[in-house]
Amino acid sequence: MKIIDLTHTIEEKMPVFPGTPSPALTTSSFYEPDGFRETHLSLYSHNGTHMDAPAHVLKDGLTLDEMPVSQFAGKALVLDCCRLREKETITMEIIRPCIGKAKEAEFLLFHLGWDRRWGKDSYFGEYPCLDDEVIEFILRTGKKGVGFDVLGPDPIPDESLSIHKKLLNAGNLVIIENLKNLEQCGNELFWFLALPLKWENSDGAPVRAVGVWEE
């Protein structure tokens, strides 16, 4: 198999959503005198490459630990949105050339090339967002999830998280944010896994996201 890592490394100086504290990684046990090393991790559930549950924005929404593990794996298609400029919109024009594969996919992953900005101020720029027709397509075709190589589906200034709510109102759809390396996935269907940490009542969780191809 060929496996591509689509996950940013969790580190203390990584980009986080404005207003969210950065992760802290503190060595709590040492080779001397303890004989082993352990690290105390302190991070928010939506730091780094992570998954949003419906409970992230909906009071009675599902949490990740309530979902079957099958929710987090399936056939995916990367949609190339890199030609779009800041403030432009992701429309069905991106999807129509590959509409058959897009309907078959269980996950749609939107590649804006934003991971090249990881660690730079421009990562917090005005990235393109989904229009209502694309959201309707996602919901109508029963996707397990959608993913982005940006901070999220909503513009950063949108405190109402309106696109989050439209997507997550589906009930069991998940959103994966801050992906990387989507340009390595090609334009055909492939196996996608984004396995979240399993903790009680989880509104979201870091994931290890990978693409898998049989060779």
Buried (B, 14 or more C-beta within 10 A) or exposed (E): EEEBBBBBEBEEEBBBBEEEEBBEEEEEEEEEEEEEEEEEEEBBBBBBBBBBBBBBBBEEBBBBBBBEEEBBBBBBBBBBBEEBEEEEBBBEEBBEEBEEBBBEBBBBBBBBBBBBBBEEEEBBBEBBBBBEBBBEBBBEBEBBBBBBBBBBBBBBEEEEBBBBBBBBEBEBBBBBBBBBBBBEBEEEBBBBBBBBBEEEEBBBBBBEBBBBBEE
